Amino acid sequence: MYGLFVKKHAIAVAKKCDVAVLYIQAYNNKTIPFEVIKEFDLTQIIIYYKNFNKNIPLISLFIKAYRFFIAYKKGFKLLKKHFGDYDLIHVNILTRTGVVAWLKKIFSGKPYIITEHWSRYLPITNTYKGFIRKWITKIVVKNASSVTTVTNNLKEAMLSHNLYNTNYQIVPNVISSDFFSHKIQHEKNIKTIIHVSCFEDKSKNISGMLRALKNVSLNRNDFKCIMIGDGIDKISLEKYADSLNILNKTVFFEGLKEDSQLLDCYASADFMLMFSNYENMPVVIPEAFAFGIPVVSTNVGGIPEIVNKTNGILLNTKDEEALENAINFMLDNYQNYDKSMLKKQAFDNFSEEVVGSKFVKIYNEVFKK
C-alpha cells in the first residue's frame, strides 16, 4: 500500500516538474535485472537484485545490505542514462533509502527531503525498535533538508523518538483527479455503506464492525454494506460474516476494486464506515469526502485532524454499541451533510494540484538554501 501512496505523490509532483522514480526490489526468481517504465509523466526505474535467504547472524545482514546498495548504485547509473542529472532526492519511507540519500549528499552534494507514511512510530504499534536502526534513522532525519509527514500525529510520533529536524512539514496523501470528475450516481432503493481497506483485522477491527452491522440489521433492513479490498484476513472475515448470517444479505465482500470500478463503488455509497484500532491517515477517508460522503470512524491516529461534526462521527475504539448508534444515526441523516462542502474540503487539501504545489514549494525552499 505504501508504494501506491508514494506513486500518487510522484504523479502529483510530475505535473509540475520532472520526476524519476528509482525503486529497488529483492527477488528469488527473476529473469531480468531491471525495468524502465514511462507512464504518468514519470520515468520509473526498477532494479532487481538477488535475495539472500540464509539466516547467518551478521553475515546475512551484511550480504543483504551490500546487494541493496550495489543495486542502488546501478540504479543511479540507469537514472542518469534514461533521465539525466537530478537536483534533489525525495526519500519515501525510512530507513535504508534514507541512508542512500544521506551518502549521496555527503559524496555528491545532492540535498534530500524525506516523506514518511509509516505507522511504525506510533506508540500503539511499537514496531520501531533496534539500537542501530534508531541511531542511523536519527542521523538520516537530522541531515534532511526537510521532513514531511502525512499527518501531524505522525510528526509528533517521530519527534517522540527523538527524530529531530528543523523543517518538519505536513503534506497529506493525495487523491487522484479521477475522484473529482467521476459522475455521482444514486439510482437505488437501498441505503449503501462502504468500507475500503486492506483486510487485516488486528488494525482495522472489521470483526467488530461486522458484529455492529449484525445488530443493526436485526431492527432494520433498509441498508447494505459493501466491503472493498483484499488482505490476509479477508477469507476468515467472510466466514465470520457467514456465521453471523449477514454474508450476502447485509454485508457483501466485493474484493479488490481499482480505477473506474472503485470509483463506481464510492459513487453508489451514502456514507463510509471505519472502525480501526489504530491508523495513521487512511486515504480512503478523504476519497470518500471527494464524493461528498460523510464518514463514521474511530478517533485514532491522524483521523481527527480531518474528521469532525461537519463531515462525520468519531468514536472510541472497540465501542461497538457506539458504532451501532452511529450507523443508525447516519442511515437516517447522511443526506443532511453538505456534499458540496465535503467535496471542496477534499479538493482544497488532498487534490493533486494542492499536494503537488506543496512539494514544489518545499523543493524551492531547499534550493534557495
N, C-alpha and C positions, 0 to 999 in steps of 0.2 A: 504493500500500500504506500509505503514511504516513497518508492520510486515514482508512483503516479503523482504524488504531491509535488515532487521535485520537477517532474516533466511539465506539469501545469505552470509552475513558476517560470520555468525556462521559456515556455511558449509565450507567456505574458511579456517577458523581457525582450524576446526576439522580435516583437512588434516595434521595438524602439531602438534596438542596437543589435550588432552581430553577436550571435551566441553559438558556441560549440559545447556539446556535452561529451565529457570523457568518462566512461564507465568501465570498471574492471570487474570481471566475473570469473570465479574459480569454477572448474568443470571436472567431471570424471570421464566423460566420453564426448569429445568434441572434435570435429574433423577440420575446422577452420580456426586460424589463430586470431582473426579479428573480423569485424564488420564495420563498414562505413555506411550510415543510413542518413539520407537527407529528406526531411519532412517537416512541416510546420515552421519553415524558415530556420530550421535547426540543422547543424551538422552534428550527427551523433556517431561517436567512435566507441565501439565496444571491443575491449581487449580480453581474450580468454587465456587463462593460464591454468596449468595442470594442478589439481588439488593434491594435497598430501594427507592421506587418510590414516597414516600410522600415528599412534599415540605414544611418543617417546618424550619424556619430560625435557623441557627446554629445547631439545633438538627439533622437535616438531614445530614449536613456536618460531624458532629461528628460520627454518626452511620455508614455512608459510609466509613469514614476513619478507624474506628475501625474494620469493617468487612474486609476491604482491608488488613490491617496489620496482622490481625489474619490469613487470608488466606496465606499471605507470610510466617508466622510462620509455618503453616502446610506444606507449600511447601518446606521449608528448611529441615524439618524432612524427608520428602519423598526423597529429594535430597540426603541426607546422606545415606538413605536406599538403593536407586537404583543406586547411582553414587559414593558414598564415600565422603570423605572430599575434599574441594576445596582450591585453593591457592589465587584466585583473583576473584572479581566480576566485570563483564563488563556490565555496565548500558547502556541501549539504550533508548533514548527519555525521557526527564525530564518531570515532576519534582518528582512525587510520588515515582517512582522506585529509584531515586537518594537518597531520604530520607531513604529508606530501606537500601541501601548500606552504607550510612553515619552512620546510627545507628549500623550496623554490624561492621563497622570499630572501632567505639567507644567501643563497648562491647566485640567484638571478635578479634579485631586487624587485620581484613582482609582488605587489600588495595582494592581500586576500581578505575576503569577508566570509563570515560563517552564517548559515541559516540552519537552525536546529528545530526539528519537528518532534523528536523522540520523547516519549513519556517516561523513559527510564529514570529521569532525575526526580520525578515526583515521589514524595515520601511513601505513598501507599504502594507503589510498585517495588521500591527498594531493590533495584537491579543495577544501580550504578555503584560498582564495587571494584576492589583491587587497587593496591597502593600505586603500582606502576602506571596503570591506566589513569588514575586520578592525577598523578603527578604530571604525566605527559599532556593530559587534557587541559590542565591549568596553564601550561606553557603555551599551548596552541591557541587557547581562547585569549590569553593576555596579549599575544602578539598580532592578533587580527586587527584590521583597521576598523571593523565594525562587527557586531554580533546581532543578528536578528532572530527573534523567536516568533512563533505564530500566535502566542498569547502572552499576556503579562504574567499569568500564572506560571508558565514555563520559565520565563525570565527569572522570577523570584525563586523558583526551584533550583535553577542553575546557580544563582547567587548564594543560595543556602549551602551549596557545595564548594563555596569559595572560588567559583569560576568567574573571575573579575575581568571586566573590560570597560574602558572609559566611554564606549559608544554603543550601548545596547539600544536597539530599536525594535518596535513591534511591527511586523509585516505579516498579515494573516495568509492562510491558504487561499487559493484563487478559485473562482467559479468560472468555468468555460463560458464563452459568449453564447453558446447554443442555449444555455439555460434562460437567457433573457429574451430570446427570439422565438422560442418554441410556442406553438399555439396551445393555449389552455383549453381543455375540454372537460365538461362536466355534464355529459348526457347520460345520466344513470338514475336509478331509483333507490339506490342504497348508499349509505354514507361509507366512505373509504378511508381507513387509517393506513399509513405507510410506515414501515420500518426498514431502514437501509443500513447494513453493517457487514463486517466480517463476522461470521458466526462463531464467536469464541465466548462461551458462557461466563467464564471467570470474570471478564471485564464488562461484558455487555449485559449480563443478567437477563438473558432472553427467557430463561425458565420462569423467573419471577414475573415477567411481562405476560407470559402465557397463562399463568395462574390468574392474574388480574383480568385478562381478557375472558377467561372461562367464567369467572364470577359475574362479570358484566353481562355476558351472553345468557345467563340464567334469567335475567329480568327484561331483556330486550333483544330483538332480532333485526334491528334496522341498520346494521353495520357489518363490515368485514375488515379484516386486517391483512394486508399483503406484505409478506416478508421478502425483501430483496437482498440477495447476496449469497455468499458461499463461505465455507470455512470448516475448521476441524470439528466443530460440534453440530454441524447442520443436520446430519443424519440422526444423531441422538435426540436433537430437539424436535425433529419431525415425529419421531417415535413418542416423545413425551407429549406432544400436542395430540397425537392419536390416542394416547392413554387418557387424556382429558376429554376426549370426544369432541374436539373442536377442529381437528385437521380436516381441511377441505369443506368445512361447514362455516366456521367463523374465521379461522386462520388459514391462509394459503401461502405456501412456500413457493415462490416464483423462480428461485435460483438467481444466478448472476445475470444482470442486465447491463448493457452498455449502449452508448450512443443514443439513437432515437428511441430504442426500446425502454431505456431507463427514463428518458425524458417523458415518454408517454405515461409511465407509472407515476411520476411526480404530478403530471398534468391531470391525472384522474383522481388524485388524493385530496382529502379535505383537511387533514392535519397529520403531523408526524409524531411518532412515539419513540422515545429513547428512555432506557431505564438502567443506564450503566452504573457500575460500582466505581469505576474511575475512568477518566478520559483526559486528553489534553484539549483538543478542539476538533471534534468530528466535522469535516467539511460538509457532511450531509445536512447539517442544520442550516447554514446559510444557503445551501442549494434549495432547501425547502422554502426559505424566505423568498428566493428568486421567483418562485411560483405563487407567492402570496399565501403560503401555507403556514399557519401557526404551529408551534412545537410544544409538546409535553416532554420534559426531560428532568433528570436528576441534577441537583445543584453541585456539580463536581468539575474539577479542572478549570479550564477557561470558559466553560459554557455560560456561567452567569455574567461574563463580560459582554455577551450579546443577547442573551435571552432574558426577558423581563415581562412585566404585566402587559405591555403593549403588544407583545408578539408571541406570548405563550405562558406556560406554567412551569415553575420549578418545584421539585420535590426533594425530600431527603432520600438517600439511598436505602434500598431494601424495604421501604414503606409501601407495601402492596395495597393496603387499604387506601392510602392517599392516592395511589395510582388509579385504583378503581374509581374513586371520586372524580379525579381529573379527567379520566376517559369519559365518564358520564357527562360531566360539565362540558367538555369540548364537543361531544356529539351533539349537544343541544345548542352550542353557542359559537362554533367555529366560524359561522358566517358573519359574526359581529366584528371580527378582526378586520382592520383596514388593509386590504390586499395591496392597494397601491403603495401605501406606506412601507409594507414589508418588502415589496419588490425594490423600492427606491433605497431602502436600508441595505439590501443585499448588493445592489449595484454600487452604491457610494463607498462601500467598504471592501467588497470582495471581487469586483469585476477585474478582468484582465487589464483594462485601461488604468484603473486605480492602483492595483498591485504592481503592475509593470512600472508605472511612474514613480512609485515609492522606491523601488530598487534602483532605478536610474538616478534618482536624486542622491541616494547613498553612494553610488558609484562616483558621481560627480564630486561629492564631498571628499571622497578618498583621493581623487586625482588632484584636487585643489591643495591637499596637504602635501 
